[in-house]
Amino acid sequence: MGKNRNTFFTIRNSLFGVVAALAILLVILAVTKALDAMADRDDARNVVDSIEISGLLLTAAGQWAVERGVTNTSLSAREAASGSVRSEMERRRKAADEAYMAGLERLKNGRGFKGKSALISEVESNHGALVEMRRRADGALAGSRETRDADVVGNWVPTVTRMIMSSQRLRVLSEFQPKMTDTRIQAQQMLKNLVWTMNEFAGRERAVIGGAVAAGDPLDTDTLRTLSTYRGRLEDAWRNVRLYAERADADLAIVAEIDTVRRDFFADYERTREAVYAAGIAGEAYPLSSQEWIATATGAIDTILNLARVTGKCSKLLAERSAADSQAAILFDLGILAFGIVLALVSFWIVLGRVTRPMACMTQAMAALAAGDSSIEVPSADRTDETGEMARALQVFKENMIERDRLVMERERERERTEQRLRQIAASRTKFFAAASHDLRQPLHALALRLPELEDEADGAPSSEAVKAIRNSCDTMGALLNTLLDISKLDAGEVAPKLDRVPIADIFEHLATEFAPQTAAKSLELRVAPTSAWGVSDAFLLLRILRNFLTNAVRYTPQGKVLLGVRRCAGWLRIEVWDTGIGIAADWLPHVFEEFYQGAVPGSGRDRSLGLGLAIADRLANLMDHRVDVRSWPGKGTVFSIELPMAEQPPERIMHVETPAWTRDLAGLCIVLVEDDAAVLRATESLFKRWGCSVIAADTVGGAVARVAAADLVPDIILADLQLRQDETGMQAIEAIRGASDSPVPAIIITANLDPDRLDEVAARGYPIIRKPLGAEPLRAAVEAVLPTIGNAAPANGHGEKRN
């Protein structure tokens, strides 16, 4: 017995009991059903209230309709209204107003609905107009027809009709529409609206014919047309009423009343109606008096009103029955809820005592072990159920974890030592590349600046070949140093692309000019496909990538051709560099974009680079979200490509200069140079001095203005870099020099900036633009282009005139 007690309440049995009971789910379902039943009960009560109010407003409308007919008939009669007629009118008024006021009061104090205030205000306004019209009608009925106010006679029927229509509009729009309604109630509500339509248009017919009978007037064409419209609306509604009687769920009491309407209104009353119509159309005496007509028509119409009352009672009965059913459902669901709560409490006790508390202790032990506390004691290890088995398994896990942590710590220490060594190596490499590139560029730059003088001195001399060799060595070393600097900047994360619209043709033109001497030296044919395409990229970085591709193509193409072109494809540009060189083996292709990888390239090692050019191209492309690719056919050639987004071509802004033979002598011209790059400034100054020009050079706006003022002359042309130091611009320099000289000196903006907005701004100012890099010939052609008034020979005092 003791053994059974120890093993009966196992975790498995406890969980089976909790799952089987589904206590929580039962509680949720019971609460949901109880709430739904409450909502259904409230809806049913609202439907009952709506039906009662609707019945009051229908009753009022019916009584107003009778009053309308009786009064209109009396107003059309020759003699004054009799006492019995006035009594009937008063009785109908009282019945209508009592029902109306009762219904309106309940609507005001009841639930809200859309447009409630406006609808009630409209009905109250129309009722006030009706009361006033009644007062005037009573006065008119006291005398004969000749003494009655024509306005009262003409407006009585429209006034009552407006009251009836507004009250019924209020009735329809105030009816409660629950989310879930018995379809029988919905059908009966629709039936009630149809019955009201029949009652209204039958009442209008009664009033019109009553007036004609009282006046002894025949039924003319306009009157017959109006009566035909009324009858058509009545019969349309009647057809739909009969359809309800054919429904399988039609209420028998309503069906009986429909049969009564068919018999009394559409059979018995119809015969009297047809006789009256026949006399009125023929212009003969009517077969009955106006009072008899009103009484007969009212009796027939009362069967329609009775159908409406019976329909309302049936709807109310259904709604009350629905409310009672909902109330019973609430009580039942509350009982289920109580049972569910008790069951949930029992389940909670089971789960808490047999599952949750032991598992919580186990969780604490596992958390401590996970935190590295191997001294924690594993609880419940002495239990005989599943919890005890889990505790013993956890004890084994604890022992294994202690051993594993020891091994992991040893491996982690070794990994940290390895990573530290790798970081030191990477940092050392980056520092070395950066330092080597920076320190070696200084003497190399100084040597390059002296080369033009050496070339001039060695022109034709035996040492000219040595000078050429020095220039080639400088170019090669400069390229290697630039490569080292690029890779160090990439490693340091200092390269941030500036994406913008880039004219591919300008990139191609620059590369064609740059590589023409190299391809000519190797007797290679360099072909550049013309293009008008624009892409989205960083112009400088894109130029570097394509330069690396072309450098690689020229280096490994002993003979043949090198082609640079672009393809358009679905919003993308694919720039390709083709060559007919030695190609790349298939097993080398996956590695060509790796650092320091050159592959087994035949030939001397002295014409090979560091193996960083393609790696730099790949990393630059990744920075701009471009994609590079390579395909090769050993012995036939290779194609390198880069894909970038296509851009729309903006309006033309750049000054394109041709390079014809020089047509003018620039000797004697005064040139103002504004350039913040010292090397470029000195080189440009030296070039213009060779052409015989006097040069005023400065690297800031203020410096340029000061030197022009000190020279006390008007310069012939201004060449200014677009972007100067400290946010100064070449446009500011030009305007300042022109102001200081008091003369519209011709000017040119020189820039390597490809920002379309900046170029638009320069073009809007009317300045011609030439783009860096630019050779001597294009530069001279640009200068000549903006100096159309200067002759071929410079007169003695023709240029750089002194200011007065």
C-alpha positions in Angstrom: 0.0 0.0 0.0 2.8 2.3 0.9 4.6 1.5 -2.4 1.4 2.3 -4.4 1.1 5.6 -2.5 4.7 6.5 -3.5 4.3 5.7 -7.2 0.7 6.7 -8.0 1.2 10.5 -8.1 3.9 10.4 -10.8 4.6 13.3 -13.0 3.1 11.4 -15.9 -0.1 10.6 -14.1 -0.4 14.1 -12.8 0.0 15.6 -16.3 -2.5 13.1 -17.7 -5.0 14.2 -15.1 -4.5 17.9 -15.8 -4.6 17.4 -19.6 -7.7 15.2 -19.4 -9.6 17.7 -17.3 -8.7 20.6 -19.5 -9.8 22.8 -16.7 -8.4 26.0 -17.9 -9.8 25.5 -21.4 -13.2 24.7 -19.8 -13.1 27.9 -17.8 -12.3 30.0 -20.9 -15.0 28.4 -22.9 -17.5 28.8 -20.1 -16.7 32.5 -19.7 -16.8 33.0 -23.4 -20.2 31.3 -23.8 -21.6 33.2 -20.8 -20.4 36.5 -22.2 -21.9 35.6 -25.6 -25.2 34.7 -23.9 -25.3 38.0 -22.0 -24.7 39.8 -25.3 -27.4 37.8 -27.0 -29.8 38.6 -24.0 -29.0 42.3 -24.2 -29.5 42.3 -28.0 -32.8 40.5 -27.6 -34.0 43.1 -25.0 -32.9 45.9 -27.3 -34.9 44.2 -30.1 -38.0 44.0 -27.8 -37.6 47.7 -26.9 -37.1 48.6 -30.6 -40.2 46.7 -31.6 -42.3 48.4 -29.0 -41.1 51.9 -30.1 -41.6 50.9 -33.7 -45.2 49.9 -33.0 -45.9 53.2 -31.3 -44.6 55.1 -34.3 -46.5 52.9 -36.7 -49.7 53.5 -34.7 -49.1 57.2 -34.8 -48.5 57.2 -38.5 -51.7 55.2 -39.1 -53.8 57.6 -37.1 -52.2 60.6 -38.8 -53.0 59.0 -42.1 -56.7 58.7 -41.1 -56.7 62.3 -39.8 -55.1 63.4 -43.1 -57.9 61.8 -45.2 -60.8 62.9 -43.0 -59.6 66.5 -42.8 -58.7 66.7 -46.5 -62.2 65.5 -47.3 -63.8 68.0 -45.0 -61.6 70.8 -46.5 -62.8 69.9 -50.0 -66.5 69.8 -49.0 -68.8 72.7 -49.7 -70.4 72.9 -46.3 -68.7 73.3 -42.8 -67.5 70.2 -41.0 -70.1 68.5 -38.9 -69.7 67.8 -35.2 -69.3 64.1 -35.8 -66.5 64.7 -38.3 -64.8 67.0 -35.9 -65.1 64.4 -33.1 -63.5 61.7 -35.4 -60.7 64.1 -36.3 -60.0 64.9 -32.7 -60.1 61.2 -31.7 -57.5 60.4 -34.4 -55.3 63.3 -33.4 -55.3 62.3 -29.8 -54.5 58.6 -30.6 -51.7 59.6 -33.0 -50.1 62.2 -30.7 -50.2 59.9 -27.6 -48.5 57.1 -29.5 -46.0 59.6 -31.0 -45.1 61.2 -27.7 -44.7 57.9 -26.0 -42.4 56.5 -28.7 -40.4 59.8 -28.9 -39.8 59.9 -25.2 -38.5 56.3 -25.1 -36.2 57.1 -28.0 -34.8 60.2 -26.3 -34.1 58.2 -23.1 -32.9 55.1 -24.8 -29.7 54.0 -26.5 -27.9 56.1 -29.1 -27.9 55.5 -32.8 -26.5 57.3 -35.8 -28.0 60.7 -36.4 -30.2 60.5 -33.4 -30.3 64.2 -32.5 -30.8 65.4 -36.0 -33.6 62.9 -36.7 -35.5 63.7 -33.5 -35.1 67.5 -34.1 -36.5 67.0 -37.6 -39.5 65.0 -36.3 -40.2 67.6 -33.6 -40.0 70.4 -36.1 -42.5 68.7 -38.4 -44.8 68.0 -35.5 -44.8 71.6 -34.6 -45.7 72.5 -38.2 -48.5 69.9 -38.0 -50.0 71.4 -34.8 -50.0 74.8 -36.4 -51.6 73.5 -39.6 -54.3 71.7 -37.4 -55.1 75.1 -35.8 -55.5 76.7 -39.2 -57.5 73.8 -40.6 -59.9 73.9 -37.6 -60.6 77.5 -38.4 -61.1 76.8 -42.1 -63.5 73.9 -41.4 -65.8 76.3 -39.4 -67.0 77.9 -42.6 -68.0 77.0 -46.1 -65.5 76.1 -48.9 -65.7 79.6 -50.4 -64.4 81.1 -47.1 -61.5 78.7 -46.6 -57.9 79.8 -46.9 -56.5 78.2 -50.1 -53.1 77.9 -48.4 -54.5 75.6 -45.8 -56.4 73.5 -48.3 -53.3 73.1 -50.5 -50.7 72.5 -47.7 -52.7 70.2 -45.4 -51.9 66.9 -47.1 -48.2 67.7 -47.7 -47.8 68.8 -44.0 -49.3 65.6 -42.6 -47.3 63.5 -45.1 -44.0 65.1 -44.1 -44.8 64.3 -40.5 -45.6 60.7 -41.3 -42.5 60.2 -43.5 -40.1 61.8 -41.0 -41.6 59.7 -38.1 -41.1 56.5 -40.2 -37.6 57.5 -41.2 -36.9 57.9 -37.5 -38.5 54.5 -36.8 -36.4 52.7 -39.5 -33.1 54.3 -38.6 -33.6 53.8 -34.8 -34.4 50.1 -35.1 -31.8 48.0 -33.3 -29.7 45.8 -35.5 -27.9 43.1 -33.5 -24.9 41.3 -34.8 -26.6 37.9 -34.5 -30.4 38.0 -35.0 -33.1 35.3 -35.5 -33.8 35.4 -39.3 -37.5 35.2 -38.5 -37.3 38.5 -36.6 -35.4 40.1 -39.5 -38.1 38.8 -41.9 -40.9 40.2 -39.7 -39.1 43.6 -39.4 -38.9 43.8 -43.2 -42.6 42.7 -43.4 -43.5 45.5 -41.0 -41.8 48.1 -43.3 -43.7 46.7 -46.3 -47.0 46.9 -44.4 -46.3 50.5 -43.5 -45.7 51.3 -47.2 -49.1 49.8 -48.0 -50.8 51.7 -45.3 -49.2 55.0 -46.3 -50.0 54.9 -49.9 -53.5 53.5 -49.3 -54.0 56.5 -46.9 -52.8 58.9 -49.5 -55.3 57.4 -52.0 -58.0 57.7 -49.4 -57.2 61.4 -48.9 -57.1 62.3 -52.6 -60.3 60.5 -53.5 -62.0 61.8 -50.4 -61.3 65.4 -51.4 -62.6 64.7 -54.9 -65.8 63.1 -53.7 -66.4 65.9 -51.2 -65.9 68.6 -53.8 -67.9 66.6 -56.4 -64.9 67.0 -58.9 -64.1 64.3 -61.5 -60.8 62.5 -61.5 -58.7 64.4 -64.1 -55.5 63.1 -65.8 -53.1 64.5 -63.2 -55.1 63.1 -60.3 -55.3 59.7 -62.0 -51.5 59.7 -62.6 -50.9 60.5 -58.9 -53.3 57.8 -57.8 -51.7 55.3 -60.2 -48.3 56.0 -58.6 -49.7 55.4 -55.1 -51.4 52.2 -56.2 -48.2 51.0 -57.8 -46.2 51.5 -54.6 -48.9 49.7 -52.6 -49.1 46.7 -54.9 -45.3 46.3 -55.1 -45.2 46.1 -51.3 -48.2 43.7 -51.3 -46.3 41.3 -53.7 -43.5 41.1 -51.1 -45.9 40.7 -48.3 -47.4 37.7 -50.1 -43.9 36.2 -50.5 -43.5 36.2 -46.7 -46.7 34.1 -46.4 -45.1 31.5 -48.6 -42.0 31.1 -46.3 -41.7 27.8 -44.4 -41.0 29.7 -41.2 -43.9 32.2 -41.6 -45.8 32.9 -38.4 -49.4 31.5 -38.7 -50.9 34.5 -37.0 -49.3 36.8 -39.5 -50.4 34.6 -42.4 -54.0 34.7 -41.1 -53.9 38.5 -41.0 -52.4 38.6 -44.6 -55.4 36.5 -45.7 -57.7 39.1 -43.9 -56.1 41.9 -45.9 -56.5 39.9 -49.1 -60.2 39.4 -48.4 -61.2 42.8 -46.9 -58.9 45.2 -48.7 -58.1 43.6 -52.1 -61.5 42.0 -52.5 -64.4 43.7 -50.7 -62.9 47.2 -50.6 -61.7 46.9 -54.1 -65.2 46.7 -55.5 -66.2 50.0 -53.8 -62.9 51.6 -55.0 -63.4 50.5 -58.6 -67.0 52.0 -58.5 -65.7 55.3 -57.2 -62.9 55.4 -59.8 -65.4 54.6 -62.6 -67.7 57.5 -61.6 -64.8 59.9 -61.2 -63.3 59.1 -64.6 -66.7 59.3 -66.3 -67.6 62.6 -64.5 -70.7 61.1 -63.0 -72.1 61.4 -59.5 -70.1 59.3 -57.0 -71.9 56.3 -55.6 -71.3 57.3 -52.0 -70.7 60.4 -49.9 -67.3 61.6 -48.8 -68.0 60.5 -45.2 -69.0 57.0 -46.5 -65.9 56.8 -48.6 -63.7 57.8 -45.7 -65.4 55.3 -43.4 -65.1 52.5 -46.0 -61.5 53.2 -46.9 -60.5 53.5 -43.3 -62.1 50.2 -42.4 -60.2 48.5 -45.2 -56.9 50.3 -44.3 -57.4 49.3 -40.7 -56.9 45.6 -41.7 -53.4 46.7 -43.0 -52.7 48.5 -39.7 -53.9 45.4 -37.8 -51.4 43.3 -39.9 -48.7 45.7 -38.7 -49.7 45.3 -35.1 -49.9 41.5 -35.3 -46.4 41.5 -37.0 -45.0 43.7 -34.2 -46.5 41.4 -31.5 -45.0 38.3 -33.2 -41.6 40.0 -33.5 -41.8 41.0 -29.9 -42.7 37.5 -28.8 -39.8 36.0 -30.7 -37.4 38.6 -29.2 -38.7 37.9 -25.7 -38.3 34.2 -26.3 -34.7 34.8 -27.5 -34.0 36.9 -24.4 -35.4 34.1 -22.1 -33.3 31.5 -24.0 -30.2 33.7 -23.5 -30.9 34.1 -19.8 -31.2 30.3 -19.4 -27.9 30.0 -21.4 -26.3 32.4 -19.0 -27.3 30.4 -16.0 -26.1 27.2 -17.6 -22.8 28.7 -18.6 -22.2 30.2 -15.1 -22.7 26.7 -13.8 -20.1 25.3 -16.2 -17.9 28.2 -15.2 -18.1 27.4 -11.5 -17.3 23.7 -12.3 -14.4 24.8 -14.4 -13.0 27.0 -11.7 -13.2 24.2 -9.1 -11.5 21.9 -11.6 -8.9 24.5 -12.4 -8.1 24.8 -8.7 -7.7 21.1 -8.3 -5.5 21.0 -11.4 -3.5 23.9 -10.1 -2.9 22.1 -6.8 -1.7 19.0 -8.7 0.6 20.9 -11.0 1.9 23.0 -8.2 2.5 20.2 -5.7 3.7 17.5 -8.0 5.2 19.3 -10.9 5.9 23.0 -10.6 7.7 23.1 -7.2 10.0 20.2 -7.9 10.7 21.5 -11.4 11.4 25.0 -9.9 14.0 23.5 -7.6 15.5 21.6 -10.5 15.6 24.7 -12.6 17.5 26.6 -9.9 20.0 23.8 -9.7 20.4 23.8 -13.5 20.7 27.6 -13.6 23.4 27.5 -10.9 25.3 24.8 -12.9 24.9 26.9 -16.1 26.4 29.9 -14.2 29.4 27.7 -13.3 28.5 26.9 -9.7 29.5 23.2 -9.5 29.0 23.1 -5.8 25.2 23.2 -6.0 23.3 20.2 -4.7 20.9 18.5 -7.1 17.5 18.3 -5.3 15.0 15.4 -5.4 17.6 12.8 -6.3 16.0 10.4 -3.7 12.5 10.5 -5.3 11.2 7.3 -7.1 9.2 9.1 -9.8 10.3 10.8 -13.0 11.5 13.8 -11.0 14.0 11.6 -9.2 15.2 10.1 -12.5 15.7 13.6 -13.9 17.6 14.7 -10.8 20.0 11.7 -11.1 20.5 12.5 -14.8 21.2 16.1 -13.9 23.8 14.9 -11.4 25.6 13.1 -14.3 25.3 16.2 -16.4 26.9 18.2 -13.5 29.9 15.9 -13.4 30.3 16.0 -17.2 30.0 19.7 -17.2 32.7 20.2 -14.7 35.1 18.2 -17.0 33.9 19.9 -20.1 34.3 23.4 -18.6 37.9 22.5 -17.8 38.6 21.5 -21.4 36.7 24.6 -22.8 38.7 26.9 -20.7 41.9 25.5 -22.0 40.8 25.8 -25.6 39.5 29.4 -25.0 42.8 30.5 -23.7 44.6 29.0 -26.7 42.1 30.7 -29.1 42.6 34.1 -27.4 46.3 33.7 -27.7 45.9 32.9 -31.5 43.5 35.8 -32.1 45.8 38.2 -30.3 48.7 37.2 -32.5 46.6 37.6 -35.7 45.4 41.1 -34.6 49.0 42.1 -33.9 50.0 40.9 -37.4 47.1 42.7 -39.1 47.8 45.9 -37.2 51.5 45.7 -38.0 50.8 45.1 -41.7 48.4 48.1 -41.9 50.8 50.4 -40.1 53.6 49.3 -42.3 51.7 49.8 -45.5 50.5 53.2 -44.4 53.9 54.4 -43.2 55.7 53.0 -46.2 53.3 54.6 -48.7 53.3 58.0 -46.9 57.1 58.2 -46.3 58.2 57.0 -49.7 55.8 59.2 -51.6 57.5 62.4 -50.4 60.9 61.9 -52.1 59.2 60.3 -55.0 56.9 63.3 -55.5 59.9 65.7 -55.3 61.7 63.6 -57.9 58.7 63.6 -60.2 58.4 67.4 -60.0 62.0 67.7 -61.3 61.5 65.3 -64.2 60.1 67.9 -66.7 63.3 70.0 -66.2 65.5 66.9 -66.7 63.5 66.0 -69.8 63.9 69.5 -71.3 67.7 69.4 -70.5 68.1 65.9 -71.8 66.1 66.4 -75.0 68.1 64.7 -77.7 71.1 64.1 -75.4 72.5 60.6 -74.7 71.1 60.9 -71.2 67.5 61.1 -72.5 67.0 57.4 -72.3 68.1 57.4 -68.7 65.6 60.2 -67.9 62.9 58.1 -69.5 63.9 55.1 -67.4 63.8 57.3 -64.3 60.2 58.5 -65.2 59.1 54.8 -65.8 60.6 53.8 -62.5 58.9 56.8 -60.7 55.5 55.8 -62.3 55.9 52.2 -61.3 56.9 53.0 -57.8 54.1 55.6 -57.5 51.6 53.0 -58.6 53.0 50.5 -56.0 52.8 53.1 -53.2 49.3 54.1 -54.2 48.3 50.4 -54.0 49.9 50.1 -50.5 48.1 53.2 -49.3 44.8 52.0 -50.7 45.0 48.6 -49.0 46.0 50.3 -45.7 43.0 52.7 -45.9 40.6 49.8 -46.7 42.0 47.8 -43.7 41.5 50.9 -41.5 38.0 51.5 -42.7 38.8 55.0 -44.0 37.2 54.7 -47.4 33.6 55.9 -47.6 32.1 56.0 -51.0 30.0 59.0 -52.2 27.5 57.6 -54.6 26.1 60.0 -57.3 25.3 60.1 -61.0 28.5 59.4 -63.0 28.9 60.0 -66.8 30.5 56.7 -68.0 31.8 58.5 -71.1 34.0 60.8 -69.0 35.5 57.8 -67.2 36.2 56.1 -70.5 37.8 59.2 -72.0 40.1 59.6 -69.0 41.1 56.0 -69.1 41.7 56.1 -72.9 44.0 59.1 -72.5 45.8 57.5 -69.5 46.4 54.1 -71.1 47.1 55.2 -74.7 50.9 55.5 -74.1 51.1 52.1 -72.3 49.2 50.3 -75.1 51.2 52.1 -77.8 54.4 51.1 -76.1 53.4 47.4 -76.3 51.9 47.8 -79.8 48.4 46.9 -78.4 45.2 48.2 -79.9 43.1 50.0 -77.3 39.5 50.3 -78.3 37.0 52.3 -76.2 33.3 51.9 -77.1 31.5 55.2 -77.2 28.6 55.5 -74.7 26.1 58.0 -73.4 25.2 56.0 -70.3 25.2 57.3 -66.7 25.6 55.2 -63.7 25.2 55.5 -59.9 28.6 55.1 -58.3 31.6 57.0 -56.8 33.4 58.3 -59.8 36.8 58.2 -58.2 36.5 54.7 -56.8 34.9 53.5 -60.1 37.9 55.0 -62.0 40.3 53.1 -59.6 38.5 49.8 -60.2 38.5 50.2 -64.0 42.2 51.4 -63.9 43.1 48.2 -62.1 41.2 46.1 -64.6 43.0 47.8 -67.6 46.4 47.6 -65.9 45.9 43.9 -65.5 44.7 43.6 -69.1 47.7 45.5 -70.5 50.2 43.7 -68.3 49.2 40.2 -69.4 48.4 40.9 -73.0 51.7 40.4 -75.1 49.9 41.3 -78.3 46.5 41.9 -79.7 43.7 44.2 -78.4 42.2 45.6 -75.2 38.5 46.6 -75.3 36.7 48.9 -72.8 32.9 49.0 -73.2 29.5 49.0 -71.3 26.3 47.0 -71.7 22.8 48.1 -70.5 20.6 45.4 -68.9 17.3 46.0 -67.0 18.3 49.1 -65.1 22.0 48.0 -64.6 25.2 48.8 -66.4 27.9 46.2 -66.9 31.3 47.7 -67.7 33.6 45.2 -69.2 37.4 45.1 -70.0 38.3 42.5 -72.6 41.8 41.5 -73.6 43.3 38.9 -75.9 46.1 38.0 -73.5 47.3 34.8 -72.0 44.2 34.1 -70.0 43.7 32.6 -66.5 43.5 28.9 -65.7 40.2 27.7 -64.4 41.6 26.7 -61.0 43.0 30.2 -60.5 39.8 32.1 -61.2 38.3 31.7 -57.6 41.5 33.4 -56.2 42.1 36.3 -58.5 40.5 38.8 -56.2 42.5 37.6 -53.1 45.3 39.8 -51.7 48.8 39.1 -53.0 47.5 36.4 -55.4 49.1 36.5 -58.8 48.9 33.0 -60.0 51.5 31.2 -62.1 52.1 34.0 -64.6 54.9 33.3 -67.0 57.5 36.0 -67.6 59.9 38.0 -65.5 58.8 38.9 -62.0 60.0 42.4 -62.4 57.0 43.5 -64.4 54.6 42.1 -61.9 52.7 44.1 -59.2 52.2 43.2 -55.5 49.0 41.3 -56.4 46.8 43.8 -54.6 45.2 45.6 -57.6 42.3 43.1 -58.1 41.8 42.7 -54.4 41.4 46.4 -54.0 39.0 46.5 -56.9 36.9 43.8 -55.3 36.8 45.5 -51.9 36.0 48.9 -53.4 33.1 47.3 -55.4 31.8 45.7 -52.2 31.8 49.1 -50.5 29.5 50.5 -53.3 27.3 47.4 -53.5 28.7 46.8 -57.0 29.5 43.3 -58.3 32.8 42.3 -60.0 33.3 39.2 -62.1 35.9 37.6 -64.2 35.7 35.1 -67.1 38.7 33.7 -68.9 39.8 31.4 -71.7 43.4 30.3 -71.3 45.4 31.3 -74.4 42.6 33.4 -75.8 41.9 36.2 -73.3 40.1 37.4 -70.2 37.1 39.7 -69.4 36.8 41.6 -66.1 33.5 43.3 -65.4 31.7 45.4 -62.8 27.9 45.9 -62.5 26.4 49.1 -61.1 22.9 50.7 -61.2 22.0 52.8 -64.2 21.1 56.5 -63.8 19.2 59.0 -65.9 21.3 61.3 -68.0 21.2 64.9 -66.7 21.4 68.0 -68.9 24.8 68.7 -70.4 26.9 71.0 -68.3 30.6 70.2 -68.8 32.6 72.2 -71.3 34.0 69.7 -73.9 37.2 71.1 -75.4 38.8 69.9 -78.6 42.6 69.8 -78.9 43.3 71.3 -82.4 46.7 72.8 -83.2 47.5 75.9 -81.3 46.2 78.9 -83.1 47.3 81.7 -80.7 50.3 82.9 -79.0 49.7 83.2 -75.3 52.9 85.0 -74.6 52.4 88.1 -72.5 49.0 87.0 -71.0 48.5 87.6 -67.3 47.1 84.4 -65.8 45.6 84.1 -62.3 45.8 80.6 -60.8 43.8 79.7 -57.7 44.5 76.1 -56.6 44.8 74.6 -53.1 47.0 71.6 -54.2 50.6 72.9 -54.1 51.9 70.4 -56.6 49.1 71.1 -59.1 49.6 74.8 -58.6 53.4 74.7 -59.2 53.0 72.4 -62.2 50.3 74.6 -63.8 52.3 77.8 -63.1 55.4 76.2 -64.7 53.3 75.2 -67.8 51.9 78.7 -68.4 55.3 80.3 -67.9 56.7 78.0 -70.6 54.1 79.4 -72.9 55.3 82.9 -72.1 52.6 84.0 -69.7 53.0 85.9 -66.5 51.3 84.0 -63.6 49.8 85.2 -60.4 49.4 82.0 -58.2 47.6 81.6 -54.9 46.0 78.8 -52.9 43.2 80.9 -51.2 40.7 83.5 -52.3 42.2 86.2 -50.1 45.8 85.4 -51.3 44.7 85.7 -54.9 42.9 89.1 -54.4 45.9 90.4 -52.5 48.4 89.4 -55.2 46.3 90.8 -58.0 46.0 94.1 -56.1 49.7 94.2 -55.5 50.4 93.6 -59.2 48.1 96.6 -59.9 46.9 95.2 -63.3 43.9 93.6 -64.8 44.5 89.9 -65.5 43.6 88.3 -68.8 42.1 85.1 -67.5 41.3 83.4 -64.2 41.7 79.6 -63.7 40.2 78.5 -60.4 39.8 75.1 -58.7 36.1 74.6 -57.7 36.7 73.3 -54.2 39.3 75.2 -52.1 40.2 75.1 -48.5 38.0 76.1 -45.6 34.8 75.8 -47.6 36.0 78.4 -50.2 35.1 77.9 -53.8 36.6 78.9 -57.2 33.4 80.8 -57.9 34.1 83.0 -54.9 37.6 83.5 -56.0 36.5 84.6 -59.5 34.0 87.1 -58.2 36.4 88.5 -55.7 39.2 89.0 -58.4 36.7 90.6 -60.8 35.6 92.9 -58.0 39.1 93.9 -57.1 40.0 94.4 -60.8 36.7 96.1 -61.6 36.6 94.1 -64.8 34.6 91.1 -66.1 37.8 89.0 -66.5 37.2 85.7 -68.4 37.3 82.7 -66.1 37.3 78.9 -66.1 36.4 76.5 -63.3 38.7 73.4 -63.1 37.4 70.5 -61.0 37.5 66.8 -60.3 34.2 67.0 -58.5 31.4 65.0 -60.2 28.6 66.2 -57.9 25.7 67.1 -60.3 24.3 69.7 -57.9 27.6 71.5 -57.7 28.0 71.3 -61.5 24.5 72.7 -62.0 25.4 75.6 -59.6 28.5 76.4 -61.6 26.7 76.2 -64.9 23.9 78.5 -63.6 26.6 81.1 -62.9 27.7 80.9 -66.5 31.2 79.6 -65.9 32.8 77.1 -68.3 34.0 73.9 -66.6 36.9 71.6 -67.5 37.5 68.5 -65.5 40.6 67.1 -64.0 42.9 65.4 -65.0 43.6 67.5 -68.0 46.7 67.5 -70.3 48.5 70.5 -71.6 46.8 70.5 -75.0 43.2 70.4 -73.7 44.1 73.1 -71.1 45.5 75.4 -73.7 42.5 74.8 -76.0 40.1 75.7 -73.2 42.0 78.9 -72.5 41.9 79.9 -76.2 38.2 79.1 -76.3 37.3 81.7 -73.6 39.6 84.4 -75.2 38.0 85.1 -78.6 39.1 88.7 -78.7 42.8 88.2 -78.3 44.8 88.1 -81.5 47.4 85.6 -82.6 50.3 87.9 -81.7 50.4 89.7 -78.4 51.1 93.4 -78.8 53.6 95.0 -76.5 51.0 96.2 -74.1 48.0 94.1 -75.2 47.7 92.0 -72.1 47.7 92.5 -68.4 47.0 96.2 -68.6 47.8 98.4 -65.7 44.8 99.9 -63.9 44.2 103.6 -64.2 
